[in-house]
Amino acid sequence: ISTKSNMPGITLLGMQVSCQGYSQKLPVLLDLLLDQLAAFVVKPDRFAVVQEALAREYANTAYQQPYQWAMYRAELLLNYKRWHVDQYQKVIGQITPATLTAFLPRLLARAQLEGLIVGNISPDEASAVVEGALARIQASWGTAQIWPGEEKDLRVVKLPAGVTSVLVEPGPNPKNENSAVWVVYQVGPDDLRRNALAGLLVQLAKREAFNQLRTQQQLGYIVHMYGSNDLGVQGIAFVIQSDKYSAAHMALQVELFVQQTVKRIATLPEEEFAAGVLELCKAKLEKPKRLSELAARWWGEIYTGTCIFDRQVAEVEVLKTIKPADLAAFAEEVMGSSKDSRRKLAVLIRGSNELEQKQQQQQIGVSSNSGEVSSNADRTTEATAASARANEAVAPTSSSVDGTCPTPDGHAAASNSGSGDLAGYTATAISANEAFLIVYDLNGFKRGCEVYPAAGQQHGHRQQQQQHIQQGKGAESGQGATSDAAAAAAANAEDGVAAKL
């Protein structure tokens, strides 16, 4: 019995219980766990231990590796609803055994149970286990069904099109020397064909990415290109960490590699294309080595709401239909710098080595006593050119960009007085003709952006067509009421599905 996710014990939606073992004993173990939940009493001594452990866990997030922090900051920016670890830190010390005890009835007053049972068990037995668990919770806490509109809401921000959104921050640990960059090119909501195209693009480019960025350029010891999946929204992502190069330099090298890759994909030999398709198909059809891997895969479908349990087989069938021209057009659409359709985010985390080098360069600048210009003239000229590029690149943000994100003036005011320096620095992370938008406030940025439909809920999604909506066609005009109804019924009979709502 498994409710797997990346976060043990608690998720973005609530609590989870996971049991693994022999099938004949699992229902017994689950009953014991639910009995403990039903009779739960807050013990002050145990409460103090857990509270201290949680507070320490929240504080330790500042000591993560910079690349992990970059990925976390990207999740905060892209997840439409997400609490920040700083907010947990502020409230954890205010909770007492009494307040937790008073909160429990509210916590379980309304709930919805989602379950997954994988293994040697019949459908009737599995249904009995889930129904029994729900009945036990209802009997113990008087739990009622959640209201309409309280269902899980795991949506992802739709990045502005035709402009690169950039978040630049110092690392949370001032003693960590490393800088890091995380870059993603959004592909869009879950779609079998676009998923297959993104996977194939990564398959054909990831080895060259490691060879160029890690082996040849030696940007850092952590260099990775992969297909990202953020609550059902697909993307093509890069992560690099280094103690030698600035985050801006790494971000620029990623962009240069991407543009080189787009050109290479357009002229890819058919033999290399076919080999990539075959290799990816084999990887997708590889059977899980452990039952827990299969449970985790299926639970991911339930958790995000996509519910395509034969995803690997379905995507392989789509892969077999993709042509080299299809992949070239997809690469140009998603990653081509000249395309207004491109949606790109770069998170730059600056380590102590980079920041100390910046301070040294400022001290070497213009002499305050004699007014003589230092020997850093070339660097000064480069910074001036970067600032000019920044002014040109930021210009498109004075109005809404492609209708997806208005000017960030509301959160730009929250930046420090060095916003001009930040624009100049950001310009060095962006290719020459690339417009960018600096993110100063995550929540302000998200409020100004569109949001993708929840995974599995976009119109036309296979899971939604099967369960949630009925599709049809409008009747032609110029007919009587009776013929209108008949025409509508005939049209809907052709491609409609049974309605759940």
N, C-alpha and C positions, 0 to 999 in steps of 0.2 A: 504494500500500500504506500503510495508515494505521492507527495505534493512538492516536487522538487522546484527550486529556484536558486538564484545566485546568493540569496540572503537567508541564512538559517534562522528559523524561529519567527521572523517577522518579515513582511514584504511591503511593497507599496500599497497593498490592498488590505492587509490585516494580519492575522496570525496563520501559521501553517503547522501541521503535524505530519511527520514522516516516519514510517515504520518499514523496516526491511528484515527479512528472515524467512523461516519456513511458513508456507502458506497456511497450514492448519493452525498455527499459533498466532498469526498476525491479528485476526479479529479479537482474540483474547487480549493481546497486548494493547490494541486500540481501545478496547473497553476500559482497561485499567487506566490508560491515560485520560480518557474522558471522565472517568470517575474522579480523578484527581482535579481536573478542571472544574467539575461540578461542585466539588467540596472545597474549592480553593479558599484559603484564608491567608491574609498577608501576615507573615511573621516578622516582627521588627528586626531581629538579628539577621535573618536571611536577607531581608530587604536592604539592610545597610551594605552587605557584601555585594549584592547585585548592583546596587546603585553606584558604588565605588568602581566596580568593574566597568560599567557602562560609561561613567564619566572619564575613566582612563582611556577607554576605547575611542571616545569622541576626540579627546585631546591628542591621541596618537596619530590621528589622521594628518596632522601637520607634519609628521615625520615620515610620511610616505615618500616613495621615490617621485621626483618631479613628473615623470611621464604618467604615473598613476594619478597625480593631482591634476594634470592636464586633462586626462580622460574623465575624471570626476567633475571638473568644472564644465566640460562639454556636456555631460549628462544633465547638470543643473540648467544649462542654457537650453538644451534641446527638449527636455521633458517638460511638458506644459504645466504639470502640477508636481512639485517636488520640494520637500523641506530641505534646508541646508543644515549641515552638521553643526554649524555655529548656533543655530536656533535650538538644536537638541542640547548643546552645552549650556545655553542660558537657562533652560527650564529644568534640567535634570536635578539640580540642587534644590529646587523649590518643591519637589514632590516629597510627600511624607507617607508613611503607612496609612494614615487616616484618609488622606486625599485619594490614594490609590484604591482603598477599600470602597470609598464613596463613588468612585468612577466605574467600578466593575459592572454594576447594573446598567449603566448607560452604555458601556462598551458592548455588551451583549444583548441590549434591548432589541435590536434589529440586526439581522445578519443574513448572509447568503452563503451556502456551502457549495464548494466545488471540489470534486474528488476524482482521483485516478487510481485504479487498481490494475496492476499488471502482474501476470504470473499464472500459476496453476489454480484458477478459480473460475467458476461458471458465472455467466451473466446474472443469473438469479441470486447467487450468493453475493456477488459484488453489489447489486442493488440493495440487498438486505443489509449489508454492512453500512452503506452510505445512509440509507433511510434510518437505520438504528442510531447512527451517530447524530443525525439531525434531531430525531425524537428525543434523545438523551439531553441535548443542549436546550431544546425547547422546554422540557420538563423541569430542568434544573434552574434555568434563568428566565423562563417565560419569554424566550426569544421569539420575535415575530419576523415575518418576511420584510425585507427592505422595501422602502417606497419606490415607485417608479421615478427614475431620475437619480437614484442613489447607486445605480450600478457602477461598476468599476469604470474609471475614465483614464485610460492610459494613452494619451495623445502626445504627439511630437510636433514641435515647432517646424513650420515650413520656412526654410531659410530664404532670404530675399534672392531673387533671380538676377543674374547679370552683374552681380557685385560680390566681392569676397567679404564676409563678416569676420572681423578679427578681434580676439580678446587677448590683451597683453597684461600680464601680472607678474610681480616678483614671486618667487617660490615661498611657500608658507614657512619653511625652515631656513633662516638666514645663514645657517652653517653648511647647508648643502651646496656643493660647488657646481652641480650639474644644472644645465638648462635643458628644456624639453619642448617638443612641439607635437601637437596632434592636429592632423588635417583630415577633413572628410569632405567628399563630394557626394551630396545627397542624390540617391537614385529615385526614391519615392516609396509609396506604400507597397505592401506585399502584393506582388504580381508574379505569377510563375515565369512568364517570359522575361520580364525585366530582371528578376532574380537570377535566371539562368545566364542572361547576358552579362550581368555584373560578376557572377561567379567565374565565367569564362574569361572575362577581361583580367580579373585578378590572377587566375591560373596562368595566363600567358605572360603576365608582367611581373609577378612577385619575385621570381628568381633574378631577373635583370635589375629589379629595384634593390635587392640585397647586394648584387654584384657592384652596381654603380655607387650606391649611397654608403654602403658599409665597406666593401672590399677595396674599391678604387679610391673613393673620396675620403674614406675613413672618418665619416662624420661623427660616429659614436659607436658604442658597444651594443646599444639597443636600436635596431633598425628593423621595421616590420611593415609590410603592406598586407592588408587583409580586407575581407568583406565584412562590413559592420552590420549589425541588426539591432536597432534601438527601438524596442517596443513595437516591432513589426515594420518599421521604416528602414529600408535598406540603404547602404552607402558603401563607398570605396574609401578606405581610411589608411592613413600613414601615421606611424608613431616613431619618433627618434629622440634619443637622449644622449647628451654629450657634455663633457667638462672642458672641451677645447673650443667649441664653436658656439656662437650666440644662437638663440632661438630664431631670430630673424634670418640668419644665414641658412639654418636648416630648413626653414619654411620656404625660402627662395629656391633652394636646391630641389625640394619636393616638387615645386611648381615647374621648374625647368625639366625635371625628369618626366612629369606628367605630359607636358607638351611634346617631348620627344616620343613618348609612348603612343600618344594619339597619332602621330605621323607614322610610327612604325606599324601600328595596327592597320592603318589604311593600305599598307603595301605588304602585308603579311603573306608569306608563301602558303599555298594551300596545304602543303604537307605539314607545316608547323601548326596551322590552324586545326587540321584533322587530328593531329597528335594531342593537342590541348583538349579538344572535345573528348577524345577517348580517355585520356587520363582523368579528367574531371568526372566523367560518367562512372568510371571504376571507383573513384573515391566516394561518390555519393551512394553507390549501391553496396558498399562494404557493410557487412552486417555488424551490429554492435557486439562487442566481445563480452559484455556483461548486461544482465537484465536492468541494472540501475542506469546504464547509458540509454537504453530504450525508453525507460520511464522518464528520464530527464528530457529526452527529445520530445516525447508526447506531452509532458507537462508544460514545456515551453509553448506548445501550440495552444493549450488551454489557457495558460496564464496571459498570453498576449491577445487571445481571442481569435486567432486565425483558424485553428481547428482543421488544418489540412494534414491528416495523419499519414497519408501516403505521399508526403511532399517529395521525398527523394526520388521515388519512381516517376512522379508527375513531372519534376523538373528535368529528369533525364530524357523523358519523351520529348519535352520542349527543346532540349539541347540538340537533339538529332535533327531538328528542323531549321536550326540557325545557320545562316550563310555568312561568309566573310564580310560581305557588304553590310549585312545587318549589324555585325559587331563594330565595324568601322563607323557607321552612322551613330550607333549608341555611344561609342567612346567620344565622338565629337560633340554630341548633345550634352553628355554628363560632365565631361572634363575639358572640352575645348575652350580655350580662353576667349575666343571670338564669339562664342554663343551667348545670347541673352538668356538661354534656358539654364545655364549652369548655376548651381546652388552650392557654394563652398563656404566652409567654416574653418578657421585656423585659430587654435589656442596656443599661445606662446607663453611659456613659463620661464622666467629669467633667473638663473642661479647666481650664487654669490661671486663666482669667478667673473661672470659677465658684468655684473653690477660694479664690482671693484675695478674692473678694467675701464668702465665708463667714467668712474670717479677720477681715475688717474689721467684719463684723456682730458677731462675738464680742467684739472690742475695744471696740465702742460700747456693749456690754451694761451690766450692773450695775457701778457704780463701786465699786472695791475700797477706796477711802479713806473716802468719805462714806456709802456704803451707799445712795445715791440711785439710783432707777431711771432709766435713760436714757430719752430721748424715743422709744426704739424699742418702746414698750409694745405697739403693734398687732402688730408682728412677733413679739414674745415670746408674745403671746396666741395668734397663729396657730401658732407652733411647739408650744405646749402642746397645742392642739387636735389638731395633727398627731400628736403623741406618743400622745395618747389614742386616736386612730383607729388608730394603729399597733398598740397593745396589743390592740384589738378585732380587727383584721384578722389579726394573727399567731396569735391564739388557736386557729384551726382546725388549726394545724400541730402541736399537742400530741399529736395522734393521726394515724393514717394518713388521708390525704385520698382518699376514693373508692377506697381500696384500691390506689392506684398509687404513692404515695410516703410513707414513714413520716416521723416527725418528724426534722428535720435536726440533732438535738442533737449527734450525733457530730462534725459539722463546724462547728456553731455555736461550739463551744469554741475553735476555731482563730481566731475573729475577734478584733479588737482591743477595747480597753476601751470604745471609742465605739460599741458595738453599739446602744445606745439611741438615739444620734443618728442612726445609719444607719436604724433603723426609722422614726424620725420623718421623715427625708428621703424614704425610700421611700414613706411614706404620702402625701406630696404628689404622687407620680407616679401614684397609683391613684385611681380614682373612688370616691365616697363609700361605696358598698355592696360594694366589691370586696375579697375576701380575698386576701392575698398571702403568699408564702413566700420569704424571703430566702436566696439561695444564697451560702454562705460558702466552700465548698470544692467544686470542680467534680467531682472524682472521688467524693467522699462523696455528693454529690447523685445522680450516675449510678448508684452502687451501690444506692441505695434505690429506684430507679425501674424500672418495667417497660421492656421494649425491644420495638420493633416487629419483626415477622419480616423477614428479609432481603428486599430487593426481588425480586419474582418468585417468592418461596417461600411466600407466605401461601396457605393453602388456598382454592381457588376462583379463584386468579389464572389468567388465560387461558394464559399461557406454561407454568405448572406443570401445568395440566390436559392440555396437549398433550404434555408431555415427561416429567414426573417421577412422577406418581402415578396410581393408578387409583381412581376413585370408584365407590361402589355403595351398596346398601341392605341392611340386615339382614333376614334371613328372619323371617317371622312365627312366633311360638311356638305350641306345641300340635300340631306336626306331627312325623312321624317323621323319622329321620335322612335317609332318601332324599329325602323331600319337602322337608326343610329345604334340602338342597343344591340341589334343583331350583328352589326358590323364590328362593334367593340368586342362582343363575345367571340366572334370568329377570329379576330386578331389576337385576342388573349389566349385562345385555345391553342394557337400555333406555338407560342414560345413562353407562355406563362408557367409558373410553378405554384405548388400549393402554398397558400398564405398561412403564416403563423400569427401575424398581427391582422 
